[in-house]
């Protein structure tokens, strides 16, 4: 495995670890919103870095190549060749990004939801 592969894979695992840590800290009873909000902000940064590395270096900025790769991965896991999971990734990205922007721009409103 190359350094590039390790970096690309490492960024997603680190991003997801920060996402889960932010969720865990957010569900605590304390009033400290700084730690989970910072974890999510760092997490989305690593996640977006992963997306850039994956699309740019691994898929050559081709959405069709990313779709095909997702279809291959899905087939190897569940036996059905379907690349639509890439759109679930896009949805996840949009929702997480909207959440962190709302949390930083309007923290009181975000907390009351």
Helices and strands as residue ranges (DSSP letters): H 3-26, H 34-53, I 54-58, H 63-78, H 85-105, H 107-112
